[in-house]
Amino acid sequence: MVDTSPGDAPAPPAEEPRGCLFALSQPPLMIFLTVVGGLLLMAALHDLFLL
């Protein structure tokens, strides 16, 4: 059985909720968004100058 009696160790402090800016600051997401943006830019330039 699990001991659920209160012990001497204090509870860990609650972490602050992380919002959208934290998610956007992650390197894999930024790399993905850069690649998608680059592809959109290349498609737009192709349509403007070559078609």
C-alpha positions as CSV (number, residue, x, y, z in Angstrom):
1,M,0.0,0.0,0.0
2,V,1.1,3.6,-0.6
3,D,1.7,5.7,2.4
4,T,-0.4,8.8,2.1
5,S,0.3,10.3,5.5
6,P,1.7,13.9,5.5
7,G,5.5,13.7,5.5
8,D,8.2,16.2,6.4
9,A,8.9,17.2,2.8
10,P,7.1,20.3,1.7
11,A,5.1,20.2,-1.5
12,P,6.9,21.5,-4.6
13,P,6.0,25.0,-5.6
14,A,3.4,25.2,-8.4
15,E,4.9,26.1,-11.8
16,E,3.6,29.1,-13.7
17,P,1.4,28.1,-16.7
18,R,3.4,28.5,-19.9
19,G,1.6,30.4,-22.7
20,C,1.9,30.7,-26.4
21,L,5.1,32.7,-26.4
22,F,6.9,29.9,-24.6
23,A,5.7,27.4,-27.3
24,L,6.8,29.8,-30.1
25,S,10.3,30.1,-28.6
26,Q,11.0,26.4,-29.0
27,P,13.7,25.7,-31.7
28,P,11.9,22.8,-33.5
29,L,8.8,24.9,-34.0
30,M,10.8,27.9,-35.2
31,I,12.7,25.7,-37.7
32,F,9.4,24.2,-38.9
33,L,7.8,27.7,-39.3
34,T,10.9,29.0,-41.1
35,V,10.8,26.1,-43.6
36,V,7.1,26.6,-44.2
37,G,7.5,30.4,-44.6
38,G,10.4,29.8,-47.0
39,L,8.3,27.5,-49.1
40,L,5.5,30.0,-49.2
41,L,7.9,32.8,-50.2
42,M,9.4,30.7,-53.0
43,A,6.0,29.8,-54.3
44,A,4.9,33.4,-54.3
45,L,8.1,34.5,-56.1
46,H,7.6,31.8,-58.6
47,D,4.0,32.9,-59.3
48,L,5.0,36.5,-59.6
49,F,8.1,36.3,-61.8
50,L,7.9,33.0,-63.8
51,L,4.2,32.6,-64.6
